[in-house]
Amino acid sequence: MAPEIKLSEELCEITGAFMGDGCIHKTKDNHYIIQYSGDSRYDIDYYKKRIGPTIENIFGSKLKIKKVKNKNAIRAEIYSKRVFLFFKEFLGLHSTRKTTTIKIPSFLLEPKN
């Protein structure tokens, strides 16, 4: 069951960042991972100063940022079943290719939200 989380601009921001640059998966040995990818030259401050603190504030989980060796890339990861279930059950995001299947959840598009 997804955790109780209140809709906010910050939640919408981490959802939008995920929709553009994220993936979600559960490993065979039951590790739950939410991952964002970015360019280390341009995105590191955004993940360190905005996405990481927002995730910690909303979910209480730490964002771990790793530089990809020999590339201008970073991986920002959350290892949390709670966050995984929120993204999967509440937001309807899955561990399949999202290029043509991802949709903004309808409740985020309602005028009152």
N, C-alpha and C positions, 0 to 999 in steps of 0.2 A: 504494500500500500504506500502511496506517495505521502511524504511528510506535509504537514500544514505549513504553507508558506503564503505570505501575503503578496498580492500583485503590487508591483512598484516599478518605477522607471529603471531602477538598478537591475531588477529581475529581467525586465525586457531587454536591457542592454546585454547582459550575459547570455540571454537566449539568442539575440541577434548575432552576437559574436560567434556563438556556437554554430548557428545556422550557416554562417559564412565560412568559418575556419575550424569547425569542430568535428569530432567523431566520438562515438560511444561504443564500448564493447565490454563483454564479460569474457574473461579467459577460461580455459578448460579447468583450471584449478580455482575457479570462483573468485577471481579478483575483478572488481568493478572499476572501470576506468572511463573517465571523461577526459578528452584531450582536445586542446586547441593547438593549432600550428600557426606559426608566424615567421616573419622575416626579422632576424636578430638585429638588423641595422635600423629598423623603423618601429618595430612592435614591442620590444622588450620593456620600455617604460610604461606602455599602455597596460601590459599584463602585470607588471610589478606594482604600479601605482593605482590602477583602476579595477581591472578584472579580479586580481588576487584578493585585494581587500574587500571587494564587493561579495565575492564568494564566501570569504571567511565571515563577513558580517551576516549574510543571509543563512548560510548553512553550517557555519562553525568548522568548515573544512579548509585545509591549507592547499594552495595552488603551488605545485612544485614545477619550477621552470628549469629546463635543461637546454643547453646549447648543443646543436647537432654538429658533431665533429666534421671539420673540413667543408662546411656549408654555411651559408648565411641564413640559417634556420634555427628556430627554437620550437620546443614542445613544452606546453604548459599543461600539466596533468593533475587531476584530482582522483585520488583513490578512495572512493566512498560508495558504499551500497546505497546509502540514503540519497545522495545526490544523483546517482545512477537511476534509481527508481523514480525520482522526481522528474528527471529529463525524459525517461521512458514512459511512465504512466501518466503524469500530469500534462506534460508538453507533447506527448505522442511521438517522441523522437526514437528512432530505432537504429540498430547496428547494421543496417544495410546501406548500400550506396544511396546517398541523399540527393544527388545532382538533379534528378528529375522527379523525386518523390517528396521532398521536404516541403512542408506548408506551414505558414504561420498559423498557430492555433486560433480558431475562430473567436474564442473569448477575448483574445488580445486585440482583435479588430473591432470589437463593439465600441460605439462612441463613448460610453461611460468609462471605459477602461483606457 
